[in-house]
Amino acid sequence: MFQAPQRIETRVFARLPEHLRVKGKASAWAFGKGNDHLHSFLEGPAFDRAGNLYLVDIPYGRILRVSPEGDWSVITEYEGWPNGLAIHEDGRIFIADHRRGILQLDPASGAVTPVLETVRREGFKGTNDLAFASNGDLYFTDQGQTGLQDPTGRVYRLRTDGQVDCLIDKVPSPNGVVLSRDEKALFVAVTRANQIWKLPLHTDGTTTKVAAYINLSGGGGPDGMALDETGGLAIAHVGLGAVWLFDRLGEPVARIVSCEDLAVTNVAFGGHDRRTLFITESDSGTVLAADVPVAGRLLFSHM
């Protein structure tokens, strides 16, 4: 079928310190995880221009920051379940919160304020991940508890003028989301189908001929994603302990292997040349790092 993908090893970049690990506290978010007393569940990695790495801790409503030297701090703690995180070019941090929709965070003050909590008086199922286009439009997924038993997950676009478009509403568990290099298509990780879908983005704001672009197998399915500068995808495969690298044509070229546990949930390119991939491994509460052959695409936060 394909040439065997290269194996790339990881190393631990930073480990959640013991004093920041929650003990003896249950979270309702842990439903279905098999453990109600999680120490944390790290997700949503994103770098600011100073090289600080921001992370969410979903079950306990925390936004964490890791300095380039690996020092941890809590930027804010609020009532919610932050799942995805993206940084605006003006420095504001946008959060996809499973309970509260789309929020924004002022990293200087720690203040969290709503951006979009409902659409046409209807709440979300549970927003999951988000990504900015180069013009500032925000794409995000609404996953909730959808899956093959309930394929009603949704993908939205929040335009800079405030208009909200539902691009598709029949997805069995939409998760990670990234735009193609030319921004003419949107890639969506469809976790429960173990697929990456490709949504063409038409000039009239709609999508048609949505396709299964990549088929995976095993684990829990694809989670967070990032795009490299040639148009290839880095895909976190939760439950398999791996990140897959695909080229711009959708052919697998490498498998990055976790040196910790199997809950590889999300990825972000970083380092001075963006040729280091940083990976959240949520079971162990660590951020892993791997050297990759192609640099990551420049994000809206750094344009």
MARVEXFI-703422 format. One record per atom (N, C-alpha, C): residue number from 1; atom name; x, y, z. Coordinates in steps of 0.1 Angstrom, whole numbers, always signed. Atoms other than C-alpha are relative to their C-alpha. Example, Ala and Ser with C-alpha at 12.3 -4.5 7.8 and 13.67 -1.06 7.14 Angstrom:
2
nr	atom	px	py	pz
1	N	+9	-12	+0
1	CA	+123	-45	+78
1	C	+9	+12	+0
2	N	-9	-11	+0
2	CA	+137	-11	+71
2	C	-8	+11	+8
END
This chain:
303
nr	atom	px	py	pz
1	N	+8	-12	+0
1	CA	+0	+0	+0
1	C	+9	+13	+0
2	N	-9	-11	-1
2	CA	+25	+26	+12
2	C	+14	-5	+5
3	N	-13	+3	-6
3	CA	+62	+26	+21
3	C	-2	+1	+15
4	N	+1	-1	-15
4	CA	+66	+19	+58
4	C	+4	+13	+5
5	N	-3	-13	-5
5	CA	+65	+51	+77
5	C	+13	+0	+9
6	N	-12	-1	-9
6	CA	+97	+63	+95
6	C	-5	+1	+14
7	N	+3	-1	-15
7	CA	+97	+59	+133
7	C	+8	+11	+6
8	N	-6	-12	-7
8	CA	+104	+91	+153
8	C	-2	-1	+15
9	N	+1	+2	-15
9	CA	+111	+89	+190
9	C	-3	+14	+6
10	N	+3	-13	-8
10	CA	+99	+115	+216
10	C	+8	+0	+13
11	N	-6	-2	-13
11	CA	+113	+129	+247
11	C	-9	+9	+9
12	N	+8	-8	-8
12	CA	+97	+146	+277
12	C	+5	+14	+0
13	N	-3	-14	-1
13	CA	+97	+184	+274
13	C	-3	+6	+13
14	N	+4	-5	-13
14	CA	+78	+192	+305
14	C	-10	-10	+6
15	N	+10	+9	-8
15	CA	+59	+172	+332
15	C	-7	+9	+10
16	N	+8	-8	-10
16	CA	+30	+187	+352
16	C	+6	-2	+14
17	N	-5	+2	-13
17	CA	+45	+193	+386
17	C	-9	-6	+10
18	N	+8	+7	-10
18	CA	+33	+174	+416
18	C	-10	+9	+7
19	N	+8	-10	-7
19	CA	+19	+205	+433
19	C	-12	+5	-9
20	N	+12	-4	+8
20	CA	-4	+212	+403
20	C	-8	-12	-4
21	N	+8	+12	+3
21	CA	-17	+176	+401
21	C	-12	+0	+10
22	N	+12	+0	-9
22	CA	-53	+175	+415
22	C	-1	-13	+7
23	N	+1	+12	-8
23	CA	-58	+150	+443
23	C	-13	+0	+7
24	N	+12	+2	-8
24	CA	-90	+136	+458
24	C	-12	+9	-4
25	N	+11	-8	+5
25	CA	-113	+156	+436
25	C	-6	-6	-13
26	N	+6	+6	+12
26	CA	-138	+142	+411
26	C	-5	+11	-9
27	N	+5	-9	+10
27	CA	-149	+158	+379
27	C	-10	-7	-9
28	N	+10	+6	+8
28	CA	-181	+151	+360
28	C	+5	-2	-15
29	N	-4	+1	+13
29	CA	-162	+156	+328
29	C	+6	-14	-3
30	N	-6	+12	+1
30	CA	-145	+123	+334
30	C	-9	-12	-4
31	N	+10	+10	+4
31	CA	-177	+104	+324
31	C	+6	-8	-12
32	N	-4	+9	+11
32	CA	-167	+74	+303
32	C	+15	-2	+0
33	N	-14	+2	+0
33	CA	-130	+77	+311
33	C	+5	-11	+9
34	N	-4	+11	-8
34	CA	-130	+49	+337
34	C	+7	+5	+13
35	N	-6	-5	-12
35	CA	-116	+72	+364
35	C	-5	+14	+3
36	N	+6	-13	-3
36	CA	-135	+101	+380
36	C	+10	+9	+7
37	N	-10	-8	-8
37	CA	-104	+113	+400
37	C	+13	+2	-8
38	N	-11	-2	+9
38	CA	-81	+125	+373
38	C	+9	+11	+7
39	N	-9	-11	-5
39	CA	-49	+145	+383
39	C	+0	+12	-9
40	N	+1	-10	+10
40	CA	-54	+165	+351
40	C	-4	-7	-13
41	N	+1	+5	+14
41	CA	-62	+161	+314
41	C	+4	+11	-9
42	N	-6	-11	+8
42	CA	-39	+183	+293
42	C	-4	-1	-15
43	N	+4	-1	+14
43	CA	-50	+194	+258
43	C	+4	+14	-5
44	N	+0	-13	+6
44	CA	-50	+223	+234
44	C	+13	+8	+0
45	N	-12	-7	-1
45	CA	-13	+232	+231
45	C	+1	+11	-11
46	N	-1	-11	+9
46	CA	-6	+266	+215
46	C	+11	+9	+5
47	N	-11	-9	-4
47	CA	+25	+289	+215
47	C	-3	+15	-3
48	N	+1	-15	+3
48	CA	+25	+327	+219
48	C	+14	+4	-7
49	N	-11	-5	+7
49	CA	+51	+349	+202
49	C	+13	+0	+9
50	N	-12	+0	-9
50	CA	+74	+348	+233
50	C	+5	-14	+2
51	N	-5	+14	-2
51	CA	+77	+310	+231
51	C	-7	-7	+12
52	N	+7	+7	-11
52	CA	+54	+303	+260
52	C	-11	-10	-6
53	N	+9	+11	+4
53	CA	+33	+271	+256
53	C	-13	+1	+9
54	N	+13	+0	-7
54	CA	-4	+274	+267
54	C	-7	-13	-2
55	N	+7	+13	-1
55	CA	-24	+243	+277
55	C	-13	+2	+7
56	N	+12	+1	-8
56	CA	-58	+235	+289
56	C	+0	-12	+9
57	N	+2	+12	-8
57	CA	-66	+212	+318
57	C	-16	-2	+1
58	N	+14	+1	+3
58	CA	-101	+201	+308
58	C	-9	-2	+13
59	N	+10	+3	-11
59	CA	-117	+186	+340
59	C	+0	+10	+11
60	N	-1	-9	-11
60	CA	-106	+214	+363
60	C	+0	+14	-4
61	N	+2	-14	+5
61	CA	-111	+245	+342
61	C	+12	+8	+1
62	N	-12	-7	-1
62	CA	-75	+255	+342
62	C	+7	+3	-13
63	N	-8	-3	+12
63	CA	-54	+273	+316
63	C	+14	+1	+6
64	N	-14	+1	-5
64	CA	-17	+265	+322
64	C	+10	+6	-10
65	N	-10	-5	+9
65	CA	+14	+281	+308
65	C	+14	-6	+4
66	N	-13	+6	-2
66	CA	+48	+265	+303
66	C	+10	+9	-7
67	N	-10	-9	+6
67	CA	+78	+289	+298
67	C	+9	-8	-9
68	N	-10	+7	+9
68	CA	+105	+281	+272
68	C	+10	-8	+9
69	N	-9	+7	-9
69	CA	+126	+269	+302
69	C	-7	-12	+7
70	N	+7	+11	-5
70	CA	+99	+244	+312
70	C	-7	+3	+14
71	N	+7	-3	-12
71	CA	+84	+263	+342
71	C	-15	+1	-2
72	N	+14	+0	+1
72	CA	+47	+259	+349
72	C	-6	+10	+8
73	N	+8	-9	-8
73	CA	+21	+284	+360
73	C	-14	-1	-4
74	N	+15	+0	+3
74	CA	-17	+286	+363
74	C	-4	+14	-4
75	N	+4	-14	+4
75	CA	-30	+316	+343
75	C	-13	+3	+5
76	N	+14	-3	-6
76	CA	-66	+312	+353
76	C	-6	-14	+3
77	N	+8	+12	-3
77	CA	-90	+287	+368
77	C	-15	+5	+1
78	N	+13	-5	+1
78	CA	-127	+291	+361
78	C	-10	-12	-1
79	N	+10	+11	+1
79	CA	-160	+271	+360
79	C	-3	-3	-14
80	N	+1	+4	+13
80	CA	-158	+253	+328
80	C	+8	-12	-3
81	N	-9	+11	+4
81	CA	-142	+225	+308
81	C	+7	+4	-13
82	N	-7	-4	+12
82	CA	-117	+241	+284
82	C	+6	-12	-8
83	N	-5	+12	+7
83	CA	-109	+217	+256
83	C	+10	+4	-11
84	N	-10	-5	+10
84	CA	-92	+236	+227
84	C	+4	+14	+2
85	N	-5	-13	-3
85	CA	-72	+267	+226
85	C	+7	+5	-13
86	N	-7	-6	+11
86	CA	-60	+291	+198
86	C	+2	+14	+3
87	N	-4	-13	-4
87	CA	-42	+324	+200
87	C	-3	+10	-12
88	N	+3	-10	+10
88	CA	-54	+355	+180
88	C	+13	+8	-2
89	N	-12	-7	+3
89	CA	-28	+377	+163
89	C	+2	+12	+10
90	N	-1	-11	-9
90	CA	-36	+404	+189
90	C	+4	-5	+14
91	N	-4	+5	-13
91	CA	-26	+381	+218
91	C	-11	-6	+8
92	N	+11	+7	-8
92	CA	-61	+371	+230
92	C	+1	-15	-2
93	N	+0	+14	+1
93	CA	-65	+335	+237
93	C	-15	-5	-1
94	N	+14	+5	+2
94	CA	-97	+318	+224
94	C	-1	-15	+4
95	N	+1	+13	-6
95	CA	-110	+287	+241
95	C	-13	-6	-5
96	N	+12	+8	+2
96	CA	-134	+260	+230
96	C	-3	-8	+12
97	N	+3	+6	-13
97	CA	-151	+250	+262
97	C	-12	-9	-1
98	N	+10	+10	+2
98	CA	-172	+219	+264
98	C	-13	+4	+6
99	N	+12	-4	-6
99	CA	-197	+234	+287
99	C	-5	+14	-4
100	N	+4	-14	+1
100	CA	-197	+271	+278
100	C	+1	+6	-14
101	N	-2	-5	+13
101	CA	-190	+274	+241
101	C	+13	+6	-3
102	N	-12	-7	+4
102	CA	-164	+298	+227
102	C	+2	+12	+10
103	N	-4	-10	-10
103	CA	-146	+320	+253
103	C	+13	+7	-4
104	N	-13	-6	+2
104	CA	-117	+344	+253
104	C	+6	+3	+13
105	N	-8	-2	-12
105	CA	-89	+348	+278
105	C	+9	+11	-2
106	N	-11	-10	-1
106	CA	-68	+379	+286
106	C	+11	-6	+8
107	N	-11	+7	-7
107	CA	-35	+362	+294
107	C	+7	+9	+11
108	N	-6	-9	-10
108	CA	-24	+393	+314
108	C	-7	+1	+13
109	N	+8	-1	-12
109	CA	-53	+395	+338
109	C	-6	-13	+4
110	N	+6	+13	-3
110	CA	-66	+359	+336
110	C	-15	+1	-1
111	N	+14	-1	+2
111	CA	-101	+372	+328
111	C	-5	-8	-11
112	N	+6	+8	+10
112	CA	-123	+348	+309
112	C	-14	+6	-3
113	N	+13	-5	+4
113	CA	-153	+362	+290
113	C	-6	-7	-12
114	N	+7	+7	+11
114	CA	-179	+347	+266
114	C	+2	+7	-13
115	N	+0	-5	+14
115	CA	-176	+351	+228
115	C	-12	-5	-7
116	N	+12	+6	+7
116	CA	-203	+327	+216
116	C	-5	-12	+8
117	N	+5	+10	-9
117	CA	-224	+307	+240
117	C	-12	-8	-6
118	N	+11	+6	+7
118	CA	-254	+300	+217
118	C	-1	+4	-14
119	N	+3	-3	+14
119	CA	-265	+300	+181
119	C	-15	-1	-2
120	N	+15	+0	+2
120	CA	-301	+310	+174
120	C	-7	-6	+12
121	N	+6	+4	-13
121	CA	-310	+304	+211
121	C	+3	-14	+3
122	N	-3	+14	-3
122	CA	-296	+269	+210
122	C	+14	-1	+5
123	N	-13	+3	-5
123	CA	-267	+258	+231
123	C	+8	-10	-8
124	N	-8	+10	+7
124	CA	-238	+237	+218
124	C	+0	-13	+7
125	N	-1	+13	-6
125	CA	-234	+200	+223
125	C	+12	-1	+9
126	N	-12	+0	-7
126	CA	-199	+206	+236
126	C	+12	+3	-10
127	N	-11	-4	+10
127	CA	-173	+226	+216
127	C	+13	-7	+4
128	N	-12	+9	-2
128	CA	-140	+208	+212
128	C	+13	+7	-4
129	N	-13	-6	+5
129	CA	-113	+225	+191
129	C	-3	+11	-10
130	N	+3	-12	+8
130	CA	-108	+256	+170
130	C	+13	+4	-7
131	N	-11	-4	+8
131	CA	-85	+272	+144
131	C	-3	+13	-7
132	N	+2	-13	+6
132	CA	-81	+307	+130
132	C	+4	-1	-15
133	N	-4	-3	+13
133	CA	-80	+315	+93
133	C	+9	+13	-1
134	N	-8	-12	+0
134	CA	-56	+342	+81
134	C	-7	+13	+0
135	N	+8	-12	-1
135	CA	-84	+367	+79
135	C	-7	+2	+13
136	N	+6	-1	-13
136	CA	-94	+361	+115
136	C	-13	-8	+2
137	N	+12	+8	-2
137	CA	-124	+339	+109
137	C	+4	-12	+9
138	N	-3	+11	-10
138	CA	-126	+312	+136
138	C	-9	-12	-4
139	N	+7	+12	+3
139	CA	-135	+276	+127
139	C	+1	-9	+13
140	N	-1	+8	-13
140	CA	-145	+253	+156
140	C	-10	-12	-2
141	N	+8	+13	+0
141	CA	-160	+218	+162
141	C	-9	+0	+12
142	N	+9	+1	-10
142	CA	-190	+210	+183
142	C	-3	-15	+1
143	N	-1	+14	-1
143	CA	-185	+174	+194
143	C	-11	-6	+9
144	N	+8	+6	-10
144	CA	-204	+167	+226
144	C	+2	-15	+2
145	N	+0	+15	-1
145	CA	-212	+129	+230
145	C	-3	-7	-13
146	N	+3	+6	+13
146	CA	-217	+123	+193
146	C	+10	-11	-4
147	N	-8	+11	+4
147	CA	-204	+93	+176
147	C	-8	-8	-11
148	N	+7	+8	+10
148	CA	-215	+65	+152
148	C	-15	-2	+4
149	N	+14	+2	-5
149	CA	-246	+61	+174
149	C	-8	+13	-2
150	N	+6	-13	+1
150	CA	-254	+98	+170
150	C	+8	+9	-9
151	N	-9	-8	+9
151	CA	-237	+114	+139
151	C	-6	+14	-2
152	N	+5	-13	+2
152	CA	-249	+149	+146
152	C	+9	+11	+5
153	N	-10	-10	-3
153	CA	-217	+167	+155
153	C	+0	+11	-11
154	N	+0	-11	+9
154	CA	-212	+201	+139
154	C	+13	+7	-1
155	N	-12	-9	+3
155	CA	-185	+223	+124
155	C	-5	+14	-3
156	N	+5	-14	+2
156	CA	-190	+261	+126
156	C	+12	+9	-5
157	N	-9	-11	+2
157	CA	-173	+292	+113
157	C	-6	+13	+6
158	N	+4	-13	-5
158	CA	-175	+324	+133
158	C	+8	+11	-8
159	N	-7	-10	+8
159	CA	-167	+353	+109
159	C	+4	+12	+9
160	N	-5	-11	-7
160	CA	-149	+384	+120
160	C	-11	+11	+2
161	N	+11	-10	-2
161	CA	-182	+404	+115
161	C	-11	-6	+9
162	N	+9	+5	-10
162	CA	-200	+381	+140
162	C	-10	-10	-6
163	N	+9	+10	+6
163	CA	-219	+359	+115
163	C	+5	-14	+3
164	N	-4	+14	-3
164	CA	-220	+323	+124
164	C	-6	-9	-11
165	N	+4	+9	+10
165	CA	-222	+296	+97
165	C	+2	-15	+5
166	N	-1	+14	-3
166	CA	-229	+259	+104
166	C	+4	-7	-14
167	N	-5	+6	+12
167	CA	-208	+242	+77
167	C	-6	-14	-3
168	N	+5	+13	+1
168	CA	-220	+207	+84
168	C	-5	-5	+14
169	N	+7	+4	-13
169	CA	-242	+190	+111
169	C	-2	-15	+1
170	N	+2	+15	+0
170	CA	-239	+153	+104
170	C	+14	-7	+2
171	N	-14	+6	-2
171	CA	-204	+144	+118
171	C	+0	-9	+13
172	N	-1	+9	-12
172	CA	-199	+114	+142
172	C	+13	+3	+8
173	N	-11	-3	-9
173	CA	-176	+131	+167
173	C	+11	+9	-6
174	N	-10	-10	+6
174	CA	-158	+162	+151
174	C	+9	+5	+11
175	N	-10	-3	-10
175	CA	-126	+169	+170
175	C	+10	+11	-5
176	N	-10	-10	+4
176	CA	-94	+186	+158
176	C	-4	+6	-14
177	N	+3	-7	+12
177	CA	-96	+211	+130
177	C	+11	+9	-5
178	N	-10	-9	+5
178	CA	-71	+228	+107
178	C	-4	+3	-15
179	N	+2	-4	+14
179	CA	-73	+247	+74
179	C	+12	-5	-9
180	N	-11	+4	+10
180	CA	-54	+236	+43
180	C	+9	+12	-2
181	N	-10	-11	+2
181	CA	-24	+257	+32
181	C	-6	+12	-8
182	N	+7	-11	+8
182	CA	-45	+276	+6
182	C	-13	+5	+6
183	N	+12	-3	-7
183	CA	-74	+278	+30
183	C	-13	-2	-9
184	N	+11	+3	+8
184	CA	-97	+264	+4
184	C	-7	-13	+5
185	N	+6	+12	-6
185	CA	-105	+233	+25
185	C	+3	+0	+15
186	N	-2	+2	-15
186	CA	-109	+224	+62
186	C	+1	-15	+3
187	N	-2	+14	-5
187	CA	-96	+192	+77
187	C	-6	-2	+14
188	N	+6	+3	-12
188	CA	-116	+177	+105
188	C	+3	-14	+5
189	N	-2	+13	-6
189	CA	-106	+148	+128
189	C	-13	-5	+5
190	N	+13	+6	-4
190	CA	-137	+126	+131
190	C	+4	-12	+8
191	N	-6	+10	-9
191	CA	-127	+106	+161
191	C	-6	-14	+0
192	N	+7	+13	-2
192	CA	-153	+79	+164
192	C	+0	-8	-14
193	N	-1	+7	+13
193	CA	-151	+71	+126
193	C	+14	-3	-3
194	N	-14	+2	+3
194	CA	-113	+70	+128
194	C	+4	+5	-14
195	N	-2	-6	+13
195	CA	-111	+93	+98
195	C	+4	+15	+2
196	N	-2	-14	+2
196	CA	-99	+127	+87
196	C	-9	+4	-12
197	N	+9	-5	+11
197	CA	-126	+145	+66
197	C	+6	+13	-6
198	N	-4	-12	+8
198	CA	-119	+172	+40
198	C	-12	+7	-4
199	N	+12	-8	+3
199	CA	-145	+199	+37
199	C	+5	+11	-10
200	N	-3	-11	+9
200	CA	-141	+221	+5
200	C	-8	+12	+5
201	N	+6	-12	-5
201	CA	-148	+257	+14
201	C	-2	+9	-13
202	N	+4	-8	+12
202	CA	-167	+275	-14
202	C	-1	+15	+3
203	N	+0	-14	-1
203	CA	-167	+312	-21
203	C	-13	+5	+6
204	N	+13	-5	-6
204	CA	-204	+314	-11
204	C	-2	-4	+14
205	N	+1	+3	-15
205	CA	-196	+301	+24
205	C	-5	-14	+3
206	N	+5	+13	-3
206	CA	-209	+266	+20
206	C	+11	-11	-3
207	N	-8	+12	+3
207	CA	-193	+231	+17
207	C	-8	-10	-7
208	N	+6	+12	+6
208	CA	-202	+202	-6
208	C	+11	-10	-3
209	N	-9	+11	+3
209	CA	-186	+169	-16
209	C	+10	-2	+11
210	N	-9	+3	-11
210	CA	-172	+164	+19
210	C	+5	-15	-1
211	N	-6	+13	+3
211	CA	-148	+134	+17
211	C	+7	-5	+12
212	N	-10	+6	-9
212	CA	-130	+110	+39
212	C	+13	+0	-6
213	N	-13	-3	+5
213	CA	-95	+121	+33
213	C	+11	-10	+4
214	N	-10	+10	-6
214	CA	-75	+97	+56
214	C	-8	-9	+8
215	N	+6	+10	-9
215	CA	-86	+65	+72
215	C	+11	-6	+9
216	N	-9	+6	-10
216	CA	-69	+53	+104
216	C	-6	-12	+6
217	N	+5	+12	-7
217	CA	-73	+22	+126
217	C	+5	-1	+13
218	N	-4	+2	-14
218	CA	-71	+13	+162
218	C	-1	+12	+9
219	N	+0	-10	-10
219	CA	-68	+33	+193
219	C	-14	+6	+2
220	N	+13	-7	-2
220	CA	-96	+58	+201
220	C	-3	+9	-12
221	N	+3	-8	+11
221	CA	-93	+77	+169
221	C	+9	+13	+0
222	N	-8	-12	+1
222	CA	-77	+110	+157
222	C	-6	+11	+8
223	N	+4	-11	-9
223	CA	-78	+140	+180
223	C	+5	+13	-6
224	N	-5	-12	+5
224	CA	-58	+172	+176
224	C	+9	-1	-12
225	N	-8	+0	+12
225	CA	-40	+182	+144
225	C	+8	+13	-2
226	N	-7	-13	+4
226	CA	-15	+207	+130
226	C	+5	-2	-14
227	N	-4	+0	+14
227	CA	-4	+216	+95
227	C	+14	+4	-2
228	N	-14	-4	+3
228	CA	+32	+217	+82
228	C	+0	+10	-11
229	N	+0	-10	+10
229	CA	+44	+243	+58
229	C	-1	-5	-14
230	N	+2	+5	+13
230	CA	+41	+220	+28
230	C	-14	-4	-2
231	N	+13	+4	+1
231	CA	+5	+212	+35
231	C	-3	-14	+6
232	N	+2	+13	-6
232	CA	+10	+179	+53
232	C	-6	+1	+14
233	N	+7	+0	-13
233	CA	-8	+169	+85
233	C	+8	-8	+11
234	N	-4	+8	-12
234	CA	+4	+159	+120
234	C	-13	-3	+8
235	N	+13	+4	-6
235	CA	-24	+139	+136
235	C	+3	-8	+13
236	N	-1	+7	-13
236	CA	-25	+129	+173
236	C	-11	-11	+0
237	N	+9	+11	+0
237	CA	-40	+94	+175
237	C	-1	-5	+15
238	N	+2	+3	-14
238	CA	-54	+91	+210
238	C	-3	-15	+2
239	N	+2	+14	-3
239	CA	-53	+56	+226
239	C	+10	-9	-7
240	N	-10	+7	+7
240	CA	-26	+45	+202
240	C	+15	+4	+4
241	N	-13	-5	-4
241	CA	+3	+65	+217
241	C	+8	+4	-12
242	N	-8	-4	+12
242	CA	+13	+79	+183
242	C	-6	+13	-6
243	N	+3	-11	+9
243	CA	+13	+110	+161
243	C	+4	-4	-14
244	N	-2	+3	+14
244	CA	+10	+103	+124
244	C	+4	+13	-8
245	N	-3	-11	+9
245	CA	+27	+126	+99
245	C	-4	-5	-15
246	N	+4	+3	+14
246	CA	+11	+126	+64
246	C	+5	+12	-9
247	N	-4	-10	+9
247	CA	+24	+145	+34
247	C	-12	+7	-6
248	N	+11	-8	+6
248	CA	+3	+170	+13
248	C	-10	-8	-8
249	N	+8	+8	+8
249	CA	-11	+142	-7
249	C	-8	-10	+8
250	N	+7	+9	-9
250	CA	-23	+122	+23
250	C	+7	-13	+2
251	N	-8	+13	-2
251	CA	+4	+95	+23
251	C	+8	+1	+13
252	N	-7	+0	-12
252	CA	+18	+85	+56
252	C	+15	-1	-2
253	N	-15	+0	+1
253	CA	+55	+93	+61
253	C	+7	-3	+13
254	N	-6	+3	-13
254	CA	+62	+89	+98
254	C	-10	-2	+11
255	N	+8	+3	-12
255	CA	+49	+76	+131
255	C	+9	+5	+12
256	N	-7	-4	-12
256	CA	+60	+95	+162
256	C	-6	-7	+12
257	N	+4	+10	-10
257	CA	+59	+72	+192
257	C	+2	+7	+14
258	N	+0	-5	-13
258	CA	+50	+83	+227
258	C	+10	-7	+9
259	N	-9	+6	-10
259	CA	+77	+77	+254
259	C	-7	-1	+13
260	N	+8	+1	-12
260	CA	+50	+79	+280
260	C	-12	-9	-2
261	N	+12	+9	+1
261	CA	+14	+66	+279
261	C	-7	+2	-14
262	N	+6	+1	+13
262	CA	-11	+62	+251
262	C	-10	+11	-4
263	N	+10	-11	+2
263	CA	-34	+93	+255
263	C	+7	+12	-7
264	N	-6	-11	+8
264	CA	-17	+114	+228
264	C	-12	+8	-6
265	N	+12	-7	+3
265	CA	-43	+141	+224
265	C	+1	+12	-9
266	N	+0	-11	+8
266	CA	-30	+171	+206
266	C	+15	+4	-3
267	N	-13	-3	+4
267	CA	+0	+187	+189
267	C	+1	+15	-4
268	N	-3	-14	+5
268	CA	+17	+221	+181
268	C	+14	+0	-4
269	N	-13	-2	+5
269	CA	+47	+230	+161
269	C	+6	+12	+8
270	N	-7	-11	-7
270	CA	+73	+251	+180
270	C	+15	-1	-2
271	N	-14	-2	+1
271	CA	+109	+259	+186
271	C	+3	+11	-10
272	N	-4	-12	+8
272	CA	+129	+286	+168
272	C	-3	-1	-14
273	N	+2	+2	+14
273	CA	+125	+270	+134
273	C	-13	-8	-3
274	N	+13	+7	+1
274	CA	+91	+253	+141
274	C	+2	-14	-5
275	N	-3	+14	+4
275	CA	+107	+219	+135
275	C	+0	-9	+11
276	N	+2	+9	-11
276	CA	+99	+205	+169
276	C	-15	-1	+2
277	N	+14	+2	-2
277	CA	+65	+190	+174
277	C	-2	-3	+15
278	N	+3	+2	-15
278	CA	+51	+193	+210
278	C	-13	-7	+1
279	N	+11	+9	+0
279	CA	+26	+167	+220
279	C	-5	-1	+14
280	N	+6	+2	-14
280	CA	+2	+165	+250
280	C	-3	-15	+1
281	N	+3	+14	-4
281	CA	+1	+130	+266
281	C	-7	+1	+13
282	N	+9	-4	-11
282	CA	-28	+134	+289
282	C	+0	-10	+12
283	N	+1	+9	-11
283	CA	-27	+102	+310
283	C	+12	+3	+10
284	N	-12	-2	-8
284	CA	+8	+110	+323
284	C	+2	+15	+4
285	N	-1	-14	-3
285	CA	+3	+148	+324
285	C	+14	+6	-5
286	N	-12	-4	+5
286	CA	+33	+154	+302
286	C	-1	+7	-14
287	N	-2	-5	+14
287	CA	+43	+174	+271
287	C	+12	-6	-6
288	N	-12	+7	+6
288	CA	+65	+154	+248
288	C	+4	+9	-12
289	N	-5	-8	+11
289	CA	+87	+168	+220
289	C	+7	-10	-9
290	N	-6	+8	+10
290	CA	+99	+153	+188
290	C	+6	+9	-11
291	N	-6	-7	+11
291	CA	+122	+165	+160
291	C	-6	-5	-13
292	N	+8	+5	+12
292	CA	+103	+164	+127
292	C	+7	+6	-13
293	N	-8	-4	+12
293	CA	+116	+167	+91
293	C	-5	+13	-7
294	N	+6	-11	+6
294	CA	+92	+195	+80
294	C	-5	+10	+10
295	N	+5	-10	-10
295	CA	+85	+228	+98
295	C	-15	+2	-1
296	N	+14	-3	+0
296	CA	+51	+237	+109
296	C	-4	+13	-7
297	N	+5	-12	+7
297	CA	+29	+262	+91
297	C	-1	+12	+10
298	N	+1	-12	-9
298	CA	+30	+298	+105
298	C	-15	+2	+3
299	N	+13	-2	-4
299	CA	-2	+303	+125
299	C	-4	+15	+0
300	N	+6	-14	-1
300	CA	-25	+334	+127
300	C	+6	+8	+11
301	N	-6	-6	-12
301	CA	-10	+341	+161
301	C	+13	+7	-3
302	N	-13	-4	+2
302	CA	+24	+347	+146
302	C	+1	+8	-14
303	N	+0	-6	+13
303	CA	+14	+364	+113
303	C	+3	+15	+2
END
